[in-house]
Amino acid sequence: MIVQLIDFLRDRLKTVIRLCYAGLALLVAWDIIFVDKHHAHTWPEKLWFFWALFGFVACVLIILVSKWFGHCHWFGGKFTIMAPEDYYDK
């Protein structure tokens, strides 16, 4: 069933993308019109795009730090999160 749904959506990719853009536009409009910004604690919170930008930057940073941490080799290569490809051949 899930494969049929994925195939259905893949065949109508342009429609799916347009619906996603429309949903994003509705969320932005909702934020601009209905979200009260008078009780914001800091000045960036008064900007309508602040939390979306904050979330995006935080997500990108989490991904970059995780990739860096996964590739780190400490203590002369004895402690790693991602083992080298030939680790078990040694």
Chimera marker file (.cmm) of the C-alpha trace (Angstrom):
<marker_set name="trace">
<marker id="1" x="0.000" y="0.000" z="0.000" r="1" g="1" b="0" radius="0.5"/>
<marker id="2" x="2.764" y="2.463" z="0.895" r="1" g="1" b="0" radius="0.5"/>
<marker id="3" x="4.576" y="1.625" z="-2.348" r="1" g="1" b="0" radius="0.5"/>
<marker id="4" x="1.448" y="2.466" z="-4.321" r="1" g="1" b="0" radius="0.5"/>
<marker id="5" x="1.144" y="5.795" z="-2.482" r="1" g="1" b="0" radius="0.5"/>
<marker id="6" x="4.783" y="6.650" z="-3.195" r="1" g="1" b="0" radius="0.5"/>
<marker id="7" x="4.362" y="5.746" z="-6.876" r="1" g="1" b="0" radius="0.5"/>
<marker id="8" x="1.167" y="7.823" z="-7.032" r="1" g="1" b="0" radius="0.5"/>
<marker id="9" x="2.909" y="10.866" z="-5.536" r="1" g="1" b="0" radius="0.5"/>
<marker id="10" x="6.028" y="10.375" z="-7.680" r="1" g="1" b="0" radius="0.5"/>
<marker id="11" x="3.898" y="10.398" z="-10.830" r="1" g="1" b="0" radius="0.5"/>
<marker id="12" x="2.411" y="13.741" z="-9.734" r="1" g="1" b="0" radius="0.5"/>
<marker id="13" x="5.586" y="15.372" z="-8.443" r="1" g="1" b="0" radius="0.5"/>
<marker id="14" x="4.829" y="18.871" z="-9.780" r="1" g="1" b="0" radius="0.5"/>
<marker id="15" x="1.447" y="18.847" z="-8.030" r="1" g="1" b="0" radius="0.5"/>
<marker id="16" x="3.036" y="17.692" z="-4.773" r="1" g="1" b="0" radius="0.5"/>
<marker id="17" x="5.646" y="20.467" z="-4.969" r="1" g="1" b="0" radius="0.5"/>
<marker id="18" x="2.958" y="23.086" z="-5.653" r="1" g="1" b="0" radius="0.5"/>
<marker id="19" x="0.912" y="21.824" z="-2.695" r="1" g="1" b="0" radius="0.5"/>
<marker id="20" x="3.980" y="22.046" z="-0.453" r="1" g="1" b="0" radius="0.5"/>
<marker id="21" x="4.616" y="25.635" z="-1.577" r="1" g="1" b="0" radius="0.5"/>
<marker id="22" x="0.962" y="26.490" z="-0.965" r="1" g="1" b="0" radius="0.5"/>
<marker id="23" x="1.140" y="24.964" z="2.511" r="1" g="1" b="0" radius="0.5"/>
<marker id="24" x="4.295" y="26.929" z="3.261" r="1" g="1" b="0" radius="0.5"/>
<marker id="25" x="2.651" y="30.141" z="2.060" r="1" g="1" b="0" radius="0.5"/>
<marker id="26" x="-0.361" y="29.450" z="4.286" r="1" g="1" b="0" radius="0.5"/>
<marker id="27" x="1.909" y="28.898" z="7.291" r="1" g="1" b="0" radius="0.5"/>
<marker id="28" x="3.744" y="32.155" z="6.633" r="1" g="1" b="0" radius="0.5"/>
<marker id="29" x="0.453" y="34.012" z="6.219" r="1" g="1" b="0" radius="0.5"/>
<marker id="30" x="-0.852" y="32.471" z="9.460" r="1" g="1" b="0" radius="0.5"/>
<marker id="31" x="2.306" y="33.591" z="11.265" r="1" g="1" b="0" radius="0.5"/>
<marker id="32" x="2.095" y="37.140" z="9.903" r="1" g="1" b="0" radius="0.5"/>
<marker id="33" x="-1.618" y="37.571" z="10.586" r="1" g="1" b="0" radius="0.5"/>
<marker id="34" x="-2.439" y="35.593" z="13.714" r="1" g="1" b="0" radius="0.5"/>
<marker id="35" x="0.683" y="35.121" z="15.836" r="1" g="1" b="0" radius="0.5"/>
<marker id="36" x="0.960" y="37.769" z="18.546" r="1" g="1" b="0" radius="0.5"/>
<marker id="37" x="4.412" y="39.321" z="18.572" r="1" g="1" b="0" radius="0.5"/>
<marker id="38" x="3.754" y="41.992" z="21.200" r="1" g="1" b="0" radius="0.5"/>
<marker id="39" x="5.025" y="39.793" z="24.029" r="1" g="1" b="0" radius="0.5"/>
<marker id="40" x="8.292" y="38.764" z="22.401" r="1" g="1" b="0" radius="0.5"/>
<marker id="41" x="11.234" y="38.593" z="24.773" r="1" g="1" b="0" radius="0.5"/>
<marker id="42" x="13.913" y="39.778" z="22.334" r="1" g="1" b="0" radius="0.5"/>
<marker id="43" x="13.887" y="41.944" z="19.215" r="1" g="1" b="0" radius="0.5"/>
<marker id="44" x="14.573" y="39.113" z="16.724" r="1" g="1" b="0" radius="0.5"/>
<marker id="45" x="11.420" y="37.341" z="17.906" r="1" g="1" b="0" radius="0.5"/>
<marker id="46" x="9.399" y="40.218" z="16.525" r="1" g="1" b="0" radius="0.5"/>
<marker id="47" x="10.533" y="39.349" z="12.998" r="1" g="1" b="0" radius="0.5"/>
<marker id="48" x="8.074" y="37.018" z="11.291" r="1" g="1" b="0" radius="0.5"/>
<marker id="49" x="10.784" y="34.730" z="9.887" r="1" g="1" b="0" radius="0.5"/>
<marker id="50" x="12.927" y="34.428" z="13.026" r="1" g="1" b="0" radius="0.5"/>
<marker id="51" x="11.850" y="31.029" z="14.341" r="1" g="1" b="0" radius="0.5"/>
<marker id="52" x="11.812" y="29.435" z="10.888" r="1" g="1" b="0" radius="0.5"/>
<marker id="53" x="15.341" y="30.698" z="10.228" r="1" g="1" b="0" radius="0.5"/>
<marker id="54" x="16.458" y="29.697" z="13.725" r="1" g="1" b="0" radius="0.5"/>
<marker id="55" x="15.119" y="26.162" z="13.244" r="1" g="1" b="0" radius="0.5"/>
<marker id="56" x="16.730" y="25.803" z="9.819" r="1" g="1" b="0" radius="0.5"/>
<marker id="57" x="20.132" y="27.019" z="11.031" r="1" g="1" b="0" radius="0.5"/>
<marker id="58" x="19.920" y="24.775" z="14.110" r="1" g="1" b="0" radius="0.5"/>
<marker id="59" x="19.098" y="21.760" z="11.929" r="1" g="1" b="0" radius="0.5"/>
<marker id="60" x="22.019" y="22.452" z="9.593" r="1" g="1" b="0" radius="0.5"/>
<marker id="61" x="24.380" y="22.889" z="12.555" r="1" g="1" b="0" radius="0.5"/>
<marker id="62" x="23.217" y="19.627" z="14.141" r="1" g="1" b="0" radius="0.5"/>
<marker id="63" x="23.893" y="17.783" z="10.888" r="1" g="1" b="0" radius="0.5"/>
<marker id="64" x="27.330" y="19.363" z="10.377" r="1" g="1" b="0" radius="0.5"/>
<marker id="65" x="28.457" y="18.797" z="13.985" r="1" g="1" b="0" radius="0.5"/>
<marker id="66" x="27.196" y="15.209" z="13.890" r="1" g="1" b="0" radius="0.5"/>
<marker id="67" x="29.114" y="14.492" z="10.681" r="1" g="1" b="0" radius="0.5"/>
<marker id="68" x="32.256" y="16.085" z="12.119" r="1" g="1" b="0" radius="0.5"/>
<marker id="69" x="31.906" y="14.163" z="15.383" r="1" g="1" b="0" radius="0.5"/>
<marker id="70" x="31.359" y="10.905" z="13.519" r="1" g="1" b="0" radius="0.5"/>
<marker id="71" x="34.560" y="11.315" z="11.535" r="1" g="1" b="0" radius="0.5"/>
<marker id="72" x="36.757" y="12.357" z="14.475" r="1" g="1" b="0" radius="0.5"/>
<marker id="73" x="39.639" y="10.051" z="15.395" r="1" g="1" b="0" radius="0.5"/>
<marker id="74" x="40.859" y="10.490" z="18.946" r="1" g="1" b="0" radius="0.5"/>
<marker id="75" x="43.607" y="8.817" z="20.953" r="1" g="1" b="0" radius="0.5"/>
<marker id="76" x="45.620" y="7.771" z="17.930" r="1" g="1" b="0" radius="0.5"/>
<marker id="77" x="42.655" y="6.286" z="16.112" r="1" g="1" b="0" radius="0.5"/>
<marker id="78" x="41.669" y="3.942" z="18.963" r="1" g="1" b="0" radius="0.5"/>
<marker id="79" x="38.358" y="5.702" z="19.620" r="1" g="1" b="0" radius="0.5"/>
<marker id="80" x="36.171" y="6.405" z="16.627" r="1" g="1" b="0" radius="0.5"/>
<marker id="81" x="32.472" y="6.488" z="16.015" r="1" g="1" b="0" radius="0.5"/>
<marker id="82" x="32.793" y="5.612" z="12.333" r="1" g="1" b="0" radius="0.5"/>
<marker id="83" x="35.294" y="2.838" z="11.874" r="1" g="1" b="0" radius="0.5"/>
<marker id="84" x="37.433" y="2.791" z="8.722" r="1" g="1" b="0" radius="0.5"/>
<marker id="85" x="36.215" y="0.522" z="5.938" r="1" g="1" b="0" radius="0.5"/>
<marker id="86" x="39.066" y="-1.931" z="6.444" r="1" g="1" b="0" radius="0.5"/>
<marker id="87" x="38.649" y="-2.075" z="10.243" r="1" g="1" b="0" radius="0.5"/>
<marker id="88" x="37.626" y="-5.738" z="10.341" r="1" g="1" b="0" radius="0.5"/>
<marker id="89" x="40.280" y="-6.783" z="7.824" r="1" g="1" b="0" radius="0.5"/>
<marker id="90" x="43.062" y="-5.810" z="10.230" r="1" g="1" b="0" radius="0.5"/>
<link id1="1" id2="2" r="1" g="1" b="0" radius="0.2"/>
<link id1="2" id2="3" r="1" g="1" b="0" radius="0.2"/>
<link id1="3" id2="4" r="1" g="1" b="0" radius="0.2"/>
<link id1="4" id2="5" r="1" g="1" b="0" radius="0.2"/>
<link id1="5" id2="6" r="1" g="1" b="0" radius="0.2"/>
<link id1="6" id2="7" r="1" g="1" b="0" radius="0.2"/>
<link id1="7" id2="8" r="1" g="1" b="0" radius="0.2"/>
<link id1="8" id2="9" r="1" g="1" b="0" radius="0.2"/>
<link id1="9" id2="10" r="1" g="1" b="0" radius="0.2"/>
<link id1="10" id2="11" r="1" g="1" b="0" radius="0.2"/>
<link id1="11" id2="12" r="1" g="1" b="0" radius="0.2"/>
<link id1="12" id2="13" r="1" g="1" b="0" radius="0.2"/>
<link id1="13" id2="14" r="1" g="1" b="0" radius="0.2"/>
<link id1="14" id2="15" r="1" g="1" b="0" radius="0.2"/>
<link id1="15" id2="16" r="1" g="1" b="0" radius="0.2"/>
<link id1="16" id2="17" r="1" g="1" b="0" radius="0.2"/>
<link id1="17" id2="18" r="1" g="1" b="0" radius="0.2"/>
<link id1="18" id2="19" r="1" g="1" b="0" radius="0.2"/>
<link id1="19" id2="20" r="1" g="1" b="0" radius="0.2"/>
<link id1="20" id2="21" r="1" g="1" b="0" radius="0.2"/>
<link id1="21" id2="22" r="1" g="1" b="0" radius="0.2"/>
<link id1="22" id2="23" r="1" g="1" b="0" radius="0.2"/>
<link id1="23" id2="24" r="1" g="1" b="0" radius="0.2"/>
<link id1="24" id2="25" r="1" g="1" b="0" radius="0.2"/>
<link id1="25" id2="26" r="1" g="1" b="0" radius="0.2"/>
<link id1="26" id2="27" r="1" g="1" b="0" radius="0.2"/>
<link id1="27" id2="28" r="1" g="1" b="0" radius="0.2"/>
<link id1="28" id2="29" r="1" g="1" b="0" radius="0.2"/>
<link id1="29" id2="30" r="1" g="1" b="0" radius="0.2"/>
<link id1="30" id2="31" r="1" g="1" b="0" radius="0.2"/>
<link id1="31" id2="32" r="1" g="1" b="0" radius="0.2"/>
<link id1="32" id2="33" r="1" g="1" b="0" radius="0.2"/>
<link id1="33" id2="34" r="1" g="1" b="0" radius="0.2"/>
<link id1="34" id2="35" r="1" g="1" b="0" radius="0.2"/>
<link id1="35" id2="36" r="1" g="1" b="0" radius="0.2"/>
<link id1="36" id2="37" r="1" g="1" b="0" radius="0.2"/>
<link id1="37" id2="38" r="1" g="1" b="0" radius="0.2"/>
<link id1="38" id2="39" r="1" g="1" b="0" radius="0.2"/>
<link id1="39" id2="40" r="1" g="1" b="0" radius="0.2"/>
<link id1="40" id2="41" r="1" g="1" b="0" radius="0.2"/>
<link id1="41" id2="42" r="1" g="1" b="0" radius="0.2"/>
<link id1="42" id2="43" r="1" g="1" b="0" radius="0.2"/>
<link id1="43" id2="44" r="1" g="1" b="0" radius="0.2"/>
<link id1="44" id2="45" r="1" g="1" b="0" radius="0.2"/>
<link id1="45" id2="46" r="1" g="1" b="0" radius="0.2"/>
<link id1="46" id2="47" r="1" g="1" b="0" radius="0.2"/>
<link id1="47" id2="48" r="1" g="1" b="0" radius="0.2"/>
<link id1="48" id2="49" r="1" g="1" b="0" radius="0.2"/>
<link id1="49" id2="50" r="1" g="1" b="0" radius="0.2"/>
<link id1="50" id2="51" r="1" g="1" b="0" radius="0.2"/>
<link id1="51" id2="52" r="1" g="1" b="0" radius="0.2"/>
<link id1="52" id2="53" r="1" g="1" b="0" radius="0.2"/>
<link id1="53" id2="54" r="1" g="1" b="0" radius="0.2"/>
<link id1="54" id2="55" r="1" g="1" b="0" radius="0.2"/>
<link id1="55" id2="56" r="1" g="1" b="0" radius="0.2"/>
<link id1="56" id2="57" r="1" g="1" b="0" radius="0.2"/>
<link id1="57" id2="58" r="1" g="1" b="0" radius="0.2"/>
<link id1="58" id2="59" r="1" g="1" b="0" radius="0.2"/>
<link id1="59" id2="60" r="1" g="1" b="0" radius="0.2"/>
<link id1="60" id2="61" r="1" g="1" b="0" radius="0.2"/>
<link id1="61" id2="62" r="1" g="1" b="0" radius="0.2"/>
<link id1="62" id2="63" r="1" g="1" b="0" radius="0.2"/>
<link id1="63" id2="64" r="1" g="1" b="0" radius="0.2"/>
<link id1="64" id2="65" r="1" g="1" b="0" radius="0.2"/>
<link id1="65" id2="66" r="1" g="1" b="0" radius="0.2"/>
<link id1="66" id2="67" r="1" g="1" b="0" radius="0.2"/>
<link id1="67" id2="68" r="1" g="1" b="0" radius="0.2"/>
<link id1="68" id2="69" r="1" g="1" b="0" radius="0.2"/>
<link id1="69" id2="70" r="1" g="1" b="0" radius="0.2"/>
<link id1="70" id2="71" r="1" g="1" b="0" radius="0.2"/>
<link id1="71" id2="72" r="1" g="1" b="0" radius="0.2"/>
<link id1="72" id2="73" r="1" g="1" b="0" radius="0.2"/>
<link id1="73" id2="74" r="1" g="1" b="0" radius="0.2"/>
<link id1="74" id2="75" r="1" g="1" b="0" radius="0.2"/>
<link id1="75" id2="76" r="1" g="1" b="0" radius="0.2"/>
<link id1="76" id2="77" r="1" g="1" b="0" radius="0.2"/>
<link id1="77" id2="78" r="1" g="1" b="0" radius="0.2"/>
<link id1="78" id2="79" r="1" g="1" b="0" radius="0.2"/>
<link id1="79" id2="80" r="1" g="1" b="0" radius="0.2"/>
<link id1="80" id2="81" r="1" g="1" b="0" radius="0.2"/>
<link id1="81" id2="82" r="1" g="1" b="0" radius="0.2"/>
<link id1="82" id2="83" r="1" g="1" b="0" radius="0.2"/>
<link id1="83" id2="84" r="1" g="1" b="0" radius="0.2"/>
<link id1="84" id2="85" r="1" g="1" b="0" radius="0.2"/>
<link id1="85" id2="86" r="1" g="1" b="0" radius="0.2"/>
<link id1="86" id2="87" r="1" g="1" b="0" radius="0.2"/>
<link id1="87" id2="88" r="1" g="1" b="0" radius="0.2"/>
<link id1="88" id2="89" r="1" g="1" b="0" radius="0.2"/>
<link id1="89" id2="90" r="1" g="1" b="0" radius="0.2"/>
</marker_set>
